[in-house]
Amino acid sequence: GIVQAEEQAFVVNETAGFLQRPLAGSGIRVEAGQPLAELVSPDLDFETRLVHAQLEQAQALRRKALDEGASDLRPIDSHIAAVQAQVEQLERRRASLVPRAPHRGLWIAPNLEDFQQAWLGKGTALGQVINPETFFFLAVVSQRDAARLFAEPPRAVAVRLRGQAETALDIRQVMVIPAQQDRLPSAALGWLGGGEVAVDTQDSQGTRAAEPFFEVRLKLDADPGIPVFHGRSGQARFEFQPEPLLEQGWRRLRQTLQRRFRL
């Protein structure tokens, strides 16, 4: 499995443009709504000036019609309303050229400065905001082993992270996601990323598992006692009540038949 922050979000630019400059350095704490980067779009600037000119022209026509005593201003007013709606839409797009933090946390964007003055298409991932206050361990459990989790709650759960396996982390909550999945939460868990989960060799991202699995979310203690970082991998151990070998063998046989014959 892998450690993930309970509150995390990728930040993308909603409007295409050139990256003028980062406004926050990677690794610093940011608050919700804080500007993170500044983009510019000459095309959008030109379009905004053009629409503003159209609005001024329409308003001038209305003033002229009033001076001339026109009795029906509805066509002009309708046109002004349509142009004003365009202005508001363009202003929203201009405001989105300054992406902001969706929530408080650490701003992680180690490579953002490398793209300064580069053109970034709409939806480009600029970085990630991670709240380091609460973490959970997202464990990937095979269909075969998940049967025990659905049948009975484990009497003990321990999580050990790579590099500090001598320390078992305390678990505050165990939640089994009751839906099969095939996309790993991180490529680091699959074979291509050095992990132990078999992945589809046709998947270039290395996140599509060769077989469906279940996710188990283990909420970590607020003070785990060792450094816990978003993206750190490890293993979870679930301990159940002892079960006779005959029952174990019978369950494994049923699972094998179900997988092979889709029973």
Secondary structure, DSSP 8 states (H G I E B T S, - for coil): -EEEESSEEEEE-SS-EEEEEESS-TT-EE-TT-B-EEEE-HHHHHHHHHHHHHHHHHHHHHHHHHHTT-S--HHHHHHHHHHHHHHHHHHHHHHTTS-B-SSSEEEE-TTGGGGTT-EE-TT-EEEEEE-TT-EEEEEEEEHHHHHHHHHS--SEEEEEETT-TTS-B-EEEEEE--S-EEE-S-GGGBGGGT-SB-B-TT-TTS-EEEEEEEEEEEEE-SS-SS---TT-BEEEEEE-----HHHHHHHHHHHHHHHHH--
